[in-house]
């Protein structure tokens, strides 16, 4: 089963990083625009919360329902796809203060594909490299959002 690990360090404050990761609607801002992610909720990430997302790969639309488990507001959470196009999808997110300054964010994604034509198509489109590219792009967009928030806080 493919597993992707990705870690980055942000210069933003721990409070700002936690705020952006614990808002379910923030995924629409963080995800690359070519995915067209839409969310039906603006709830905070809480234990057991179910959130419906819509996204597209090229011209094909997809829906999924994510359940948040293992939620620790001071550390991170796990997002598990409850319904959707993949057989299995789990994203583990951990947030800690970095020893060198800043905040380190850990992502671990485990996924597998459903059998059949749709599963074959997703496997072909979501090659391991593409999933990592989407994750990197999301983290990069998040850094820009955090940088704008920091500048906005500094303005009188």
N, C-alpha and C positions, 0 to 999 in steps of 0.2 A: 504494500500500500504506500503510495507516495507520501512523503513527509517533507515539508519545507520549513526551514528555520530561518528567521531573519531578525536581526538585532540592529538597533540604531540608538544613538545618543542625541538627545535634544538639549539645546541650551535654555529652553523655556523652564519656567518654574514647575515644580511637582504639581502644584494646585492646577495650573493651566493644562498640563498634560492629562491629569486625571479627569478634569472637566470635559475635555474634548473626547476622551475615550469612553466616558460613561454617559454620553448622550446618544440614543439610538438613531436619531435623525442626522447626526453628524456624518454618518456613512455616506450620505448623498453628497456632501461637500468633499469628503476625503477620497472617494472613489474616482478613478479617471473618468473624464466626461464621456468618453466613447462607450462606456458601459451603460450610461443613461440610468443610473440607479435611482429608484424612487422608494420612499418609505412611508408606511401608513401611520407612523407613530412619532411623537416627540417626547416619549417617556424616557426617564433615566434607565440605565441598565441596572436592573434589580433581579434578584434570584427568581427564576421561573417565568420571567416576562417573555411573552411570545410577540414577535414582531414580523410583519409581512414586508418583504422587499420584492421589487420588480427590477429587472435589469435586462439588457439585451447584449447579444454577441452578434455583431453584424446586424442582419435584419431579423434574427430570431429572438423573440421575447421569451423570458423565463420568469417564473415566480418561485419564491421560496419563503418558508417560515423558519425563523431562527428562534431557539429557546436559549436563554442565558442561564448558566448554572455555575456553581462554584464562585459566586460573586463576592469579592472582597473589595470594598470601596477604597481601601488604602493600597491595594496591590494589583488587582486585575480580575479576569473572568474567563470563562469558556463559552464560546458561542457554538451551539450544535444545530445543524440543519435538521429540522423536524420533518419538513416536507420540501421537496424541490427536485431539481434536475439531477443531482448526484446521489449515488447510493449512500455515501457517507461524507460528511464535511464537519470537521471540528476545528475551531480556531481558538487557540489558547493565547491569551494576552497577559503579560506580566509587566509591571511598571515598578522600577526601583530607583533610588538615588544612585547616581554613578559615583564611583570612588574618585574619578578624575574631575568631578563637577558636572552639573547637568542631571538629566534624567535618562535612564536607559529603559527602552521599551523592547520587550521580547515578543516575537510572534512565532507560533508553531502551528502549522496547518497540516492536518491529516485529511486526505480525501480519497475516494474511490468512485468508480463509475458504475452506473446501472448497465445491465445487459441490453442488447438490442441496438437498433439503428440510432436512436437518440444518444444513447451512451457512447456508441462508436464515434458519432459526430463530436460530442463534447470532448472525448479523449483526443481526437485529432486536433480540435481547436485549442483546447486547454493544455497543450503540452506543458511539461514541467517548467520550462523556461518562461512561458507566457504567464503562468500563475505567479512566478517570482517577479516578473516584470510588473504585473498589476499591483502586487504588494509593495514593491519599491516605489512605484508611481503614487500609490496611496499615501505612503509614509512621507514622500516628498511634498505632496499637496498639504498634508497635515502640518509639516514644518512651516510652510508658507502661511497657513492659517494662524499658527502659534506666533510667528514673527509679527504678523499684522496685529494680533491681539496685544502683544508686548508693546508695540509702538503706540497703539491706542491708549494703553494704560499710562504711558509716559507723557502724553499730551495733556496740558492743563485744561 
